[in-house]
């Protein structure tokens, strides 16, 4: 019989992990923090959509301390669970339901960049390398012992989207062998060097806002554009034009700007079409890019 696995995860980036778990084990249940309340939100629930299409049992959860949920998980008799990009803390009562614990796939070289935004932080800091660390989850944030670790270069044109995609694909590639070796006792979990731990923040929409009276350097702006794509994005407001309206513009990868409701254009075309934005483009020295 195939090993029974429970998976905890959200976002499109974890789909490759679900695929390998389904192919190599019995994927008994997927738990996700995604919610699908209308067809309009379909693109915002990729895990739910994937599970529905492939007939994988799933639960959309918000409270992991619910006794009913714990009972449902206990009945499954899964030896181990896997977690990636879940977005919620796992309480001890859930951790203890799995005899071999929960294996966490984290997109950084732990103990560096614990927390919710490791890829964005690496790009903002101008790092050249990052990687994927698979750990055994404990009660603290990204704190558990390391089972495996793989390095990956950060490419010059990487955005957080492209890098997350590549790192979780990399993680998916090593998940099966890591689980099998760990359960056979052929991997000795290595404690992290906690004194070198660094932590990453949660992001909010305003983190990507560019204030006209406090402009970043062009180099910093370029890092922000890549790190914050596609969310929260890098954006600002133009001064009101002839129509009296202040428009929101987004700074996009590929040296483009996008006025809300319009198609992306290069910096030169933007200035020609929106003279009120010329001052901010010139102050950021974007026309010389």
N, C-alpha and C positions, 0 to 999 in steps of 0.2 A: 504494500500500500504506500502511496505517496504521502510525504509529510504534509500535515495540515498547517496552513499558514493563515494568519490574519494580517491585513495590511491597513495602516493608518496613513492617509495622505490626501493632499489637495493640490490643485493647479495642474495645468497641462504638462508641466515638466516631469511629473512622476509617472506618466503613462508608460514609458519604457520599462519602469520597474514593475508595474502591474503586469505587463506583458510577459516578462521573464518569470515572474512568480506563478502566473497562470499556466505557463508552458511546462514548468519543471516541478511544481508542487500542486497540492490541492488547495486552491485559494478559497478558503471557507467563507470569508467575509471581508469586505472593504468598509472601513469607517472613514468618513470625510466630513470636514466642516463646511463643505459647499452646500448650497441650498438652491433648489430649482422650483420656483413658485410660478413661473410663467414661461412661455416659449421665448419671450424677449430675452430672458436670462440664460438661454441655452449655452451661449458661448462662454458664460461665466461659470459654468459647472462642467468642465471637461471630464472629471473623474466620474461623475454621475452619468454623463452621456456615454462614456466608454463602458461602464459596468452594465448599463441598460442594453446597449447594443450587443454585448458579448455574454449577456445572461449571467453576470456575476452578482451574487447577493451583496447588497450594500446598505449602509445606514448613514443618514445625514444626522450628525450629532452636534450638540452644543454643550451638554453637561455630561462629562465622563464620570462623574461621581454618582450618577443615577443607579440605584440598586437594580433596577430592571435591566439596564444595559449590562451590568456585571453578571447577572444571571444568564443573559443571552450569550455572553462570551464564555462563561464557564461550561456551558452545554457543548460548545464546539470542541473542547478538549484539544486545543492547539498547543503544541509543544513550545512554539516560538512565534513571535510577531515581528513585523518589519514596519518601520516608520520613516517617512520622508516628507518634508515640507508640509507638516500637518497643521501647524499654526495654533496649537493648544498644548498646555502642559499636561502630561500624563500623571494622574495621581497614583500613589503607592498601591492602592487596592486593585488598580488595573495592571500595574507592573507585575504584581504578585500572582496574577492569574495564569501567567505563562511560565512553566517550569524552567525554561532556558532564557527567559527574559524577552525584551524587545530590542531588536537590532535597528539602530538609527543610521541613516545615510545622510551625511552632512556635507554640503559643498564648500569646504575649506580645509586647510591643513591644520586641524585641531592640534593644540589648544588655541591657535590663532583664529580670530573671528568667530567666536561663539555668538549665538543669537540669530535674529531673524533676517539680517541683511548682509551676509558674508560676501556675496558676489558684488553687490553695489559698493561696499566699503573697499574691497580690493581694487576695483576700477578707480574709485575716487582717489585712493592713495597712490595710484600709479604703479601698482605691483606688476611684476613681469610673470610671476607664476602663482598658481593656486593649486587646488586639487580636491579630492574627495576622501573623506575619512568615514569609515564604518566603525561605529562604536556600539558597545552594549549600554543601553540607556540606563541611567539611574535617576534618582529623584531631583538632581540638580541640572541646570541648563547646559546641555552639550558637554557634560562633565565626565561621562562614563569612560571605562577603559577601551583602548583602541584594539580593534580586530584586524583592520587592514587600512592602508593609506596609499593613494595613488596621486602623483603630481600631474599637473596639466599647465601648459603655457597659456598666458593671456595674450591673445592676438591684438595687434594694433587697432583693428576695427571692431573688436568685440564690444557689444552692448551687454547689459545685464541679461537681456533675453537670450542672446546667442550663447553666452557663457553658461547660463543656467541649463539650457538645453544640452550643451555638450557635457557638462559635469554630471548631470543626472543620467545621461546615456552611458557615460563612463562608469558611474556607480552601478547602473543596471548590469553592466558587463561583468562586474566582480561580485555581485550579490549572491548568486547561486553557489559559487565555489566557497565564498566566505562562510555562508550558512552551513554548508556540508562539512567543511573542515572544522568549524567551531563546534558543531554538534558531535563530531567524532573525537573531540579533544585534541586535535592537531594544531590548533591555534591557541596560544597562551595570551589572554588579554593583557595589554600593556597599559599601566596607569599613565595618564597624561601628566605632563610637566606643568602642574597647575600654576606655578609662580610666573609662568610666561603666558598665561591666558589673557586674551583681549576679547572685548565684547562689542557687539554691533547694535545700533539703535533701531527702533521701529521708525518707519518713514511715514510722513504725513504729506498731504497735498502741497502745503506751503513750503516744504523743504526744497521744492523745485522752482520756487518763485524767484525771479530776478528783479531786485529793486533798482529803479533807475538812478537813485542817489547813492547806491552802494553796489556798483557793478563788480563782478569778479574779473580776474584777469582772463585773457582769452584762453590760456592753457587750462585754467581751472574750469572755465565754462565748457570746454571740449570734454573734459573728464566728466562733468556733471551730465552733459547730454548723453554720453554713453552709459553712465552708471544709472541714470534715472529713466532710461527707455525700456519698456513703454510706460512705466508708472513709477513715480508721480509725474514724470515728464519735467522738462525745463520750460518755463513760460513766463510771460510778463504781459502788461497791459500797455497798449499804445495810447498816446494822448488823443482826445476826440478829433476826428477829421471833419470834413465839410458836412457830413451828415449828423454831427454832434454826438456820435457814439464812440465810446472807448472800446477798442477791440482787443481780444486776447490773442496773442501769438505764441506759437510753440516753436522751440528750437529743436530740430530733428537731426538724427545722424545723417551723414552724407552731405553736410554743409547746406542744409535747407531750412526754410522757415515756413510755417503754416498759419495763416490767419484763420480763426475759427469759421468753419463752414466753407472754406476754400481749399483748393489743392495745394500741396507743398510746392514751393518755388525756390530757386537759388537766391542767394543774398542780393545780387545785383538786380534781379527782376523784382524782388520784394521792395527795394528802395524806390524803383521806378513806379511801382504801383501804389505804394503807401508812403508818401513823403514824410508823414508824421513819425515814421519809424526810422528815418535816416539818422537822427542823432544817436539813437541807441546802437545802431549797427556800426556807426563810425567810432563811437566811444569804445566799443568792444573790438575794434580793429578787424571786423569780419570781412570787409571788402578786399583785404589783402591776402585772404586765405586762398 
